[in-house]
């Protein structure tokens, strides 16, 4: 696995963890982040490469900063 693939998987897992800690379904987080649930599912399974705009929306919907969103990715 490349460093890039590992980083994408770490980000996906962290987003799932944050969503779970907040008791949000994929559908509800997608609504809050103004994206389709299937797109969010792709992000959470590391199949999608989200744009900066979508990462910003996810961070805002989860109530964290962009830095916090990436805290597990090094």
Beta strands, then each sheet from edge to edge (+ up, - down):
end
